[in-house]
Amino acid sequence: MARGNTWTNSDGLEVGFGTRDSYNSEGATIRTKGRQKQIELRFNATDYADVATGALTGKEAVIPAGSTIVSMSMKTLTQFTATTATTLAVGLKDTTDGTTIDADGLLAATAFPADDVVTAGAGADIGTITAEDAVVSVDPDVADLLTGEAIVFVIYEDAVPTSAAPAVITGEI
């Protein structure tokens, strides 16, 4: 059965069948393979995460400090339109206060892609190790997007754990 099919359990909660729908304006880690993880951030004109606001909800998927950003891509589902904007950038912001780390570190400002176009990120932060905990942010060059929807995918690898020897146990056991 598809996720759209639901039933109401004995507690009165609506429960869906199948895999969950990952539509959420808060980024989420949706795939994990070893140390490699994938974050999906789906956004539209009314709920994009604008770095200019600096507001964090606490629900964002965090890329931990020491992680290596492997790649980023954005699939445009519906082309964005705005009164004055012409470009969109994808970057990182700090998890503690929402300040911008690099507004276009994953995808430099690019003209709004057409429907069903996948845009590969080539920002300066791809292939680098994060110095601090970060979240993915979307930054259009205007605060009033009218229409549009896209999904951003970021693949990163967790930091390699240290190989320091454990503390020696002394005394009686």
ZAVO-510780 format. One line per 10 residues: their letters; for each residue x, y, z of N, C-alpha, C. Coordinates in Angstrom, 1 decimal. Layout:
<lotors>
a = X:Y:Z:X:Y:Z:X:Y:Z | ...
</lotors>
This chain:
<lotors>
margntwtns = 0.8:-1.2:0.0:0.0:0.0:0.0:0.9:1.2:0.0 | 0.4:2.3:-0.6:1.1:3.5:-0.6:1.0:4.3:0.7 | 1.9:5.2:0.9:1.9:6.0:2.1:0.6:6.8:2.2 | 0.0:7.2:1.1:-1.2:8.0:1.2:-2.4:7.2:1.8 | -2.3:5.9:1.8:-3.3:5.1:2.5:-3.1:5.1:4.0 | -4.1:5.4:4.7:-4.0:5.5:6.2:-5.1:4.7:6.9 | -4.9:4.5:8.2:-5.9:3.9:9.0:-5.8:4.6:10.4 | -6.9:4.6:11.1:-6.9:5.2:12.5:-6.8:4.1:13.5 | -5.7:4.2:14.4:-5.5:3.2:15.4:-6.4:3.4:16.6 | -6.3:2.5:17.6:-7.2:2.6:18.7:-7.0:3.8:19.6
dglevgfgtr = -5.9:4.5:19.4:-5.7:5.8:20.1:-6.2:7.0:19.4 | -6.7:6.7:18.2:-7.3:7.8:17.4:-6.2:8.5:16.5 | -5.0:7.9:16.4:-3.9:8.5:15.6:-4.0:8.0:14.2 | -3.8:8.8:13.2:-3.8:8.4:11.8:-2.4:7.9:11.5 | -2.4:6.6:11.0:-1.1:5.9:10.7:-1.1:5.6:9.2 | 0.1:5.9:8.6:0.2:5.6:7.2:0.9:4.3:6.9 | 0.7:3.7:5.7:1.3:2.5:5.3:2.6:2.8:4.5 | 3.5:1.9:4.4:4.6:2.1:3.5:5.7:3.0:4.2 | 6.6:3.5:3.3:7.7:4.4:3.8:7.1:5.7:4.0 | 7.8:6.5:4.9:7.3:7.8:5.2:7.5:8.8:4.1
dsynsegati = 6.7:9.8:4.1:6.9:10.9:3.1:7.9:11.8:3.7 | 9.0:12.1:2.9:10.0:12.9:3.5:9.9:14.3:3.3 | 8.7:14.8:2.8:8.5:16.2:2.6:8.5:16.9:3.9 | 9.4:17.8:4.1:9.5:18.5:5.4:10.4:19.6:5.1 | 10.0:20.8:5.5:10.9:22.0:5.2:12.1:22.0:6.1 | 12.2:21.1:7.1:13.4:20.9:7.9:14.2:19.8:7.3 | 15.5:20.0:7.1:16.3:19.0:6.6:16.3:17.8:7.4 | 16.5:16.6:6.8:16.6:15.4:7.6:17.6:14.4:7.0 | 18.3:13.7:7.8:19.2:12.6:7.3:18.3:11.5:6.8 | 18.3:11.1:5.5:17.4:10.1:5.0:18.1:8.8:4.6
rtkgrqkqie = 19.4:8.9:4.4:20.1:7.7:3.9:21.4:7.7:4.7 | 21.9:6.5:5.1:23.1:6.3:5.7:23.8:5.1:5.2 | 25.1:5.2:4.8:25.8:4.0:4.4:27.2:4.1:5.0 | 27.4:3.4:6.0:28.7:3.5:6.7:28.8:4.9:7.4 | 29.9:5.5:7.1:30.1:6.9:7.6:29.4:7.9:6.7 | 29.0:7.5:5.6:28.4:8.5:4.6:26.9:8.7:4.8 | 26.5:9.9:4.9:25.1:10.2:5.2:24.6:11.2:4.1 | 23.3:11.1:3.9:22.6:12.1:2.9:21.5:12.9:3.6 | 21.6:14.2:3.5:20.6:15.0:4.0:19.7:15.5:2.9 | 18.4:15.4:3.1:17.4:15.9:2.1:16.7:17.1:2.7
lrfnatdyad = 16.7:18.2:2.0:16.0:19.4:2.4:15.0:19.8:1.3 | 13.7:19.6:1.5:12.7:20.0:0.5:12.1:21.3:0.9 | 12.1:22.3:0.0:11.5:23.6:0.3:10.8:24.2:-0.9 | 9.9:25.1:-0.5:9.1:25.8:-1.6:9.2:27.3:-1.3 | 8.5:28.1:-2.1:8.5:29.5:-2.0:8.1:30.0:-0.6 | 7.2:29.3:0.0:6.7:29.8:1.3:7.4:29.3:2.5 | 8.3:28.3:2.4:8.9:27.8:3.6:10.4:27.6:3.5 | 11.1:28.3:2.6:12.5:28.1:2.4:13.3:28.7:3.7 | 14.5:28.1:3.9:15.3:28.5:5.0:16.2:29.6:4.6 | 15.8:30.8:4.8:16.6:32.0:4.3:17.7:32.3:5.3
vatgaltgke = 19.0:32.3:4.9:20.1:32.5:5.8:20.0:33.9:6.4 | 19.3:34.8:5.7:19.2:36.2:6.2:18.5:36.3:7.5 | 17.5:35.4:7.8:16.7:35.4:9.0:17.5:34.9:10.2 | 18.4:33.9:9.9:19.2:33.4:11.0:18.4:32.6:12.0 | 17.1:32.4:11.8:16.3:31.7:12.7:16.4:30.2:12.6 | 16.7:29.5:13.7:16.8:28.0:13.6:15.6:27.5:14.5 | 15.1:26.3:14.1:13.9:25.7:14.8:14.4:24.6:15.7 | 15.6:24.2:15.6:16.1:23.0:16.4:15.8:21.7:15.7 | 15.1:21.7:14.6:14.8:20.5:13.9:15.7:20.2:12.7 | 16.6:21.1:12.5:17.5:20.9:11.3:18.4:19.7:11.5
avipagstiv = 18.7:19.1:10.3:19.7:18.0:10.3:21.1:18.7:10.4 | 21.9:18.3:11.3:23.2:18.9:11.6:24.3:18.1:10.9 | 25.2:18.8:10.2:26.4:18.2:9.7:27.4:18.5:10.8 | 27.9:17.4:11.5:28.8:17.6:12.6:30.2:18.1:12.2 | 30.8:18.9:13.1:32.1:19.4:12.9:33.0:18.3:12.6 | 34.0:18.5:11.7:34.9:17.4:11.4:34.5:16.5:10.2 | 33.2:16.7:9.8:32.7:15.9:8.6:33.2:16.5:7.3 | 33.3:15.6:6.3:33.7:16.0:5.0:32.5:16.1:4.1 | 32.2:17.2:3.4:31.1:17.4:2.5:31.5:16.8:1.2 | 30.8:15.7:0.8:31.2:15.0:-0.4:30.6:15.6:-1.7
smsmktltqf = 29.3:15.9:-1.6:28.6:16.4:-2.8:27.3:17.1:-2.4 | 26.8:17.9:-3.4:25.5:18.5:-3.2:24.8:18.6:-4.5 | 23.5:18.4:-4.6:22.7:18.6:-5.8:21.4:19.1:-5.4 | 20.7:19.8:-6.4:19.4:20.3:-6.2:18.5:20.0:-7.4 | 17.4:19.4:-7.1:16.4:19.1:-8.1:15.3:20.1:-8.0 | 15.1:20.8:-9.1:14.0:21.8:-9.1:12.7:21.0:-9.6 | 11.7:21.0:-8.7:10.5:20.4:-9.1:9.6:21.3:-9.9 | 9.5:22.6:-9.4:8.8:23.7:-10.1:9.7:24.9:-10.0 | 9.9:25.5:-11.2:10.8:26.6:-11.3:10.4:27.8:-10.4 | 11.3:28.4:-9.7:11.0:29.5:-8.8:10.7:30.8:-9.6
tattattlav = 9.9:31.6:-9.0:9.6:32.9:-9.6:9.6:33.9:-8.4 | 9.9:35.1:-8.6:9.9:36.1:-7.6:9.7:37.5:-8.2 | 9.4:38.5:-7.4:9.2:39.8:-8.0:10.5:40.4:-8.5 | 11.6:40.2:-7.8:12.9:40.8:-8.2:14.0:39.8:-8.3 | 13.9:38.6:-7.6:15.0:37.7:-7.6:15.2:37.0:-8.9 | 16.5:36.6:-9.1:16.8:35.9:-10.3:17.8:34.7:-10.0 | 18.3:34.7:-8.8:19.3:33.6:-8.4:18.9:33.0:-7.0 | 19.6:31.8:-6.8:19.4:31.1:-5.6:20.7:30.5:-5.3 | 21.1:30.5:-4.0:22.4:29.9:-3.5:22.1:29.0:-2.4 | 22.9:28.0:-2.2:22.8:27.0:-1.1:24.1:27.0:-0.3
glkdttdgtt = 24.0:27.1:1.0:25.2:27.2:1.8:25.0:26.6:3.1 | 25.8:27.1:4.1:25.8:26.5:5.5:25.6:27.6:6.5 | 25.0:27.3:7.6:24.9:28.3:8.7:25.2:27.6:10.0 | 25.6:28.3:11.0:26.0:27.9:12.3:24.8:27.4:13.0 | 25.0:26.3:13.8:23.9:25.7:14.5:23.6:26.4:15.9 | 24.6:27.2:16.4:24.4:27.8:17.7:23.5:29.1:17.6 | 23.8:29.9:16.6:23.0:31.1:16.5:22.4:31.5:15.1 | 22.6:30.6:14.2:22.0:30.8:12.8:22.8:31.7:11.9 | 24.0:32.1:12.4:24.8:33.0:11.5:25.3:32.3:10.3 | 25.5:33.0:9.3:26.0:32.4:8.0:27.4:32.0:8.1
idadgllaat = 27.7:30.8:7.8:29.1:30.3:7.7:29.6:30.6:6.2 | 28.8:30.2:5.3:29.1:30.4:3.9:27.8:30.3:3.1 | 27.2:31.5:2.7:25.9:31.5:2.0:25.9:30.8:0.7 | 27.0:30.6:0.0:27.0:29.9:-1.3:28.1:28.9:-1.3 | 28.4:28.3:-0.1:29.4:27.3:0.0:29.1:25.9:-0.7 | 27.8:25.7:-1.0:27.5:24.4:-1.6:27.1:24.6:-3.1 | 26.4:25.7:-3.3:25.9:26.1:-4.7:26.0:27.6:-4.8 | 26.9:28.0:-5.7:27.0:29.5:-5.9:25.8:30.0:-6.5 | 25.5:31.2:-6.4:24.3:31.8:-6.9:24.1:31.4:-8.3 | 22.9:30.8:-8.6:22.6:30.3:-9.9:21.2:30.8:-10.3
afpaddvvta = 21.0:31.0:-11.6:19.7:31.4:-12.1:18.7:30.3:-11.8 | 17.4:30.7:-11.5:16.4:29.7:-11.2:16.4:28.6:-12.3 | 16.7:27.4:-11.9:16.6:26.3:-12.9:15.2:26.0:-13.3 | 15.0:25.5:-14.5:13.7:25.1:-15.0:13.1:23.9:-14.3 | 11.9:23.5:-14.5:11.3:22.3:-13.9:12.1:21.1:-14.2 | 12.2:20.2:-13.3:12.8:18.9:-13.4:14.3:18.9:-13.8 | 15.0:20.0:-13.4:16.4:20.1:-13.7:17.2:19.8:-12.5 | 18.3:19.0:-12.6:19.1:18.8:-11.5:20.4:19.6:-11.6 | 20.7:20.4:-10.6:21.9:21.3:-10.6:22.9:20.7:-9.6 | 24.1:20.5:-10.1:25.2:20.0:-9.2:25.8:21.1:-8.5
gagadigtit = 26.1:21.0:-7.2:26.7:22.0:-6.5:28.2:22.0:-6.7 | 28.8:23.1:-6.8:30.3:23.2:-7.0:30.9:24.3:-6.1 | 30.2:24.5:-4.9:30.7:25.5:-4.0:32.0:25.2:-3.4 | 32.6:26.2:-2.7:33.9:26.1:-2.1:33.9:25.1:-0.9 | 32.8:24.8:-0.3:32.7:23.9:0.9:32.7:22.4:0.5 | 32.4:22.1:-0.8:32.4:20.7:-1.2:33.8:20.2:-1.2 | 34.0:19.1:-0.6:35.4:18.5:-0.5:36.2:19.0:0.7 | 35.6:19.8:1.5:36.3:20.3:2.7:35.7:19.7:4.0 | 36.5:19.9:5.0:36.1:19.4:6.3:35.5:20.6:7.1 | 34.3:20.3:7.7:33.6:21.4:8.4:34.3:21.7:9.7
aedavvsvdp = 34.5:23.0:10.0:35.2:23.4:11.2:34.2:23.4:12.4 | 32.9:23.5:12.1:31.9:23.6:13.2:30.7:22.9:12.8 | 29.8:22.6:13.7:28.5:22.0:13.4:27.8:23.0:12.5 | 27.1:22.5:11.4:26.5:23.3:10.4:25.2:22.7:9.9 | 24.3:23.6:9.4:23.0:23.1:8.8:23.0:23.7:7.4 | 22.3:23.1:6.5:22.1:23.5:5.1:21.1:24.7:5.1 | 21.5:25.7:4.3:20.6:26.8:4.2:20.4:27.2:2.7 | 19.2:27.8:2.4:18.9:28.2:1.1:18.8:29.7:1.1 | 19.4:30.4:0.1:19.5:31.8:0.2:19.1:32.4:-1.2 | 17.8:32.7:-1.5:17.5:33.4:-2.7:17.9:34.9:-2.5
dvadlltgea = 18.1:35.6:-3.6:18.6:37.0:-3.5:17.5:37.9:-3.2 | 16.4:37.5:-2.7:15.2:38.3:-2.4:14.4:37.6:-1.3 | 13.7:38.3:-0.5:12.9:37.7:0.6:11.5:37.3:0.1 | 11.1:37.6:-1.1:9.7:37.3:-1.5:9.6:36.4:-2.8 | 10.0:35.1:-2.6:9.7:34.1:-3.6:8.2:34.0:-3.8 | 7.8:33.9:-5.0:6.3:33.7:-5.3:5.9:32.3:-5.4 | 6.6:31.6:-6.3:6.3:30.2:-6.5:7.6:29.4:-6.7 | 7.5:28.1:-6.7:8.6:27.2:-6.9:8.8:26.2:-5.8 | 9.5:25.1:-6.1:9.8:24.0:-5.2:11.0:23.3:-5.6 | 11.8:22.9:-4.7:13.1:22.1:-5.0:13.4:21.2:-3.8
ivfviyedav = 14.3:20.3:-4.1:14.9:19.4:-3.1:16.4:19.5:-3.2 | 17.0:19.7:-2.0:18.5:19.8:-2.0:19.0:18.5:-1.3 | 20.0:17.9:-1.9:20.6:16.7:-1.4:22.0:17.0:-1.1 | 22.5:16.7:0.2:23.9:16.9:0.6:24.4:15.6:1.1 | 25.5:15.1:0.6:26.1:13.9:1.1:27.4:14.3:1.8 | 27.5:13.8:3.0:28.7:14.1:3.8:29.2:12.8:4.5 | 30.4:12.8:4.9:31.0:11.7:5.7:31.3:12.1:7.1 | 30.9:11.4:8.1:31.2:11.7:9.5:32.8:11.7:9.6 | 33.2:12.4:10.6:34.6:12.4:10.9:35.1:11.0:11.3 | 36.4:10.8:10.9:37.0:9.5:11.3:37.3:9.5:12.8
ptsaapavit = 36.8:8.5:13.5:37.1:8.5:14.9:38.6:8.4:15.2 | 39.0:9.0:16.4:40.4:8.9:16.7:40.7:7.5:17.1 | 42.0:7.1:16.9:42.4:5.8:17.2:43.3:5.7:18.4 | 43.0:6.7:19.3:43.8:6.7:20.6:43.5:5.5:21.4 | 44.5:5.0:22.1:44.4:3.8:22.9:43.5:4.1:24.1 | 42.7:3.2:24.6:41.9:3.5:25.8:42.8:3.6:27.0 | 42.2:4.3:28.0:43.0:4.5:29.3:43.3:3.1:29.9 | 44.4:3.0:30.4:44.8:1.7:31.0:44.1:1.5:32.4 | 43.6:0.3:32.6:42.9:0.1:33.9:43.9:-0.4:34.9 | 43.9:0.3:36.0:44.9:-0.1:37.0:44.1:-0.4:38.3
gei = 44.7:-1.1:39.2:44.1:-1.5:40.4:43.4:-2.8:40.3 | 42.6:-3.2:41.4:41.9:-4.4:41.4:40.6:-4.3:40.6 | 40.3:-5.4:40.0:39.1:-5.5:39.2:38.1:-6.5:39.9
</lotors>
